[in-house]
Amino acid sequence: MNKKPACLAIALLLVLAVVPAGAEKADRTKPMNVEADTLRYDDLQQTSVFTGKVVVTKGTIVIRGAKMVVRQDPEGYQFGTVTAEAGRLAFFRQKRDGVEEFIEGEAETIEYDGKADKVRFIGRAEMRRLRGATINDETSGAVITYDNTNDQFTVDGAVAGTATPANPGGRVRATLAPRPTAAAPAGAASGPRAAAVLPAQPASARLRATPNLPPETR
């Protein structure tokens, strides 16, 4: 493997700090359920290899790909590496804790670290934050690492140890939507048209009718 630093590597740190919510905390303690066409289990190495239309669920987590290698350490933490079919991307989705938002990502390879509570997207990586069905934030790069513990992620424009980027142009791209403003005060008008209520004025200050106006024409 080429150990020279990638000249096109660009690092970007984005913090989803406005909404104080990380990934669903209960997911770490939920069992991992896997469906696939075939399974090969190695008891000595404590690894399971699933191949063929792999679908993984773990609490609110959903992972899909062509192949997944799962390892479990003596403490019971699970580590999974999912790879996509040639020319396609593996998929990851997880709910954020306490809000109706989801983190979604796609890449050629997805690494899930249950102990550190991190997800790494490698090769043509994309990640987005959805509020309901609406995409709010979206970013892409060669490698995206999402840290569930503090709700931060880093994006690199090239894969470390390679001479060429794994995304077009070797550049990081991000689209960040404006955060919702604070709730309007009670009694504020809403809707496409808002009616203003003005305080009453003394009679001397009110507008007087203009005399001799012609009749309305239709």
N, C-alpha and C positions, 0 to 999 in steps of 0.2 A: 504494500500500500504506500502511495506517495505521502510522505510526512511533511512536505513543504506546506506552509500556510496558504490557504486559498486567497489569491490576490483580489478576488472579487467579493470576498466575504464582507457583509455589512451586518452589524448588530443593531437591533432596535428593541427597546424596552418600553412596553405599554402597560399601564396600570389601570384596571377597571375600578377606580377608587370612588367614583361618585355613588355607585350602588354598593353598599357594604355587604356583599354576599359572595361567599366562595362556592365551590362545588358542594353538591349534596353530601353532608357529612356522614349520613347513615350508610352510604354506598360502600364504604371501606369494610363494614362488618357483614355485608350481605354475601350469600354464597354466589359463586360464579357458575352460571349455567351455559353450557356450550352445545350447539347443534352443528353437525358436520356429516359429510359422507363417510369418512373413515377416521379412526382413532388408533394411534399407537402410543402405548404407555410404557415408560421405563421406570420401574420401581426403584432401581439403584440410584438413578440420577434425579428421581422425583420430577420427571418431566412428562408432559402429555403433548403429542403432536396431532392436531386436527387438520384435516385437509378436505377441500371440496365444499364450497358455499357455506363457509363458517359463519355462524351467528352467535354472538356472545351477549348475555344479559347479566348485569350485576347491579341490583337496585335500579336506579334510573339510567345506568350506563348501558349503551347499546354499541356493539362493535361488529363490523362485517368485513369479511375479506375472503381470500382464497385459501390461506393457510395460517394457522396460529400455533405457536409453540408456547406452552404454559409451564412455568416452573414455580414450585412452592418451597420457601425456605423453612428451616426448623421452627421458626416462630409462627408459621402459618400464613405469612404474607405471600401474595401471588404476583408473578411477573409474567407479562404476556407480550409476545412479538407477533404482530399480524402483518402479513404481506398480501398484496393485491395480485390479481391475474396480470399478465403482461399487457401493458397499454391501458390498464385501469387503475383505480385508486381504492384503497381501503377506507373505511368510514368509522367515525367515532362520534358519539353524542352523549351528553350528560346534562342533567338539570342543575341549575345553580341553587344554592341553599336559601330558602326563605323568600324567593321571588319566582314569578312565572317567566323565567328566562332559561335558555339552553345554550350550551357551548357545543358547536359542531365542528368537526375537522375531517379532512381527507388528505391522504398521502399515499405514496407507493408502499411505505412501511410505517406502521404505528407501533410504538413501544409503550406499554402500560406498566408503571412501577407502583404497585400497591402499597409498598412500605413508605416511600417518599411522597406518595400521592401526586405523581407527575405523569403527564402524557407527552410523548415526543412524536412529532410528525416529521417524516424524513422523505425527501424527494417529491417535488411538485406539491409542496405542502400548502394547504389552505385551512384557515380557521375563521369562524364567524360566531358572533353572539346574536341570538335571536330573542326578541321580546314577543312572545306569542308566535305568530307565523311571519313576523316582520324582521328582516335582517337589519341590525343596528350597526354593528362593527364588523369589518371584514379585513383580513390581511392574508398575504401570501408570500412565500419565500421558499428557500431550499429546505430549511429545517426550522420548525416551530416547536418550542418547549413550553408547555403550559403547566404552571405550578398551582395545583388546587389549594394548597395550604394558605397561600397569600393572594390568590387570584391575580397573578402576574404571568406574563408570557414574554419570551424573547424570540426574535425572528432573525435568522441568518440568511444571507443571500447566496451562500454556497455551502456545500457539505464539507466539513473539515476533513483534511487528508486527501482531497481530490483537487485536480487542477481545473476542472470545469464546473460551473454551477449546475444545479439540478432544476432550475426554473428559468424561464425566458429572460435573457439579459443579465442574469445574476443580480437582480435588484429586488429589494424588499418593497412591497406595495401595501398600503393600508388605506381603508376608508372608515372614518370615525364619524358616527352620527351624533348630532347635538344631544345632550342629556335633557330629560324632561325638566321643566322649571318647577318651582315650588307650586303647590296647589293654590288656586285662586282663593281670596278671602270669601268667607261665607256671605251669600247674598249676591255675589257677582253674577252678572248675566253671562250666559253661554250660548253657543250655537252660532250659525253663520252670520247673524246680525245681533248686536247687543244694544239694548235700549238704555240710554242714560237718563237718570232721574235727577232733575235739577231742583234746588231748593226754591220755595215760593218767593216771589219778589213783591215789593209794595206796588200799589196801583200806579204810582207816579213813574215807576221805572219800566213798566210794561210797554211793549210796542203798541202804538195806536194804529187802527185800521186806516189804510190810505183811501181817501174818497175818490169818486169818479173813475173807478177802474172799469174798463170795458168788459162786457160779458164774456164768459169762457167760451172759446171756440172749440169745436170738436171735429 
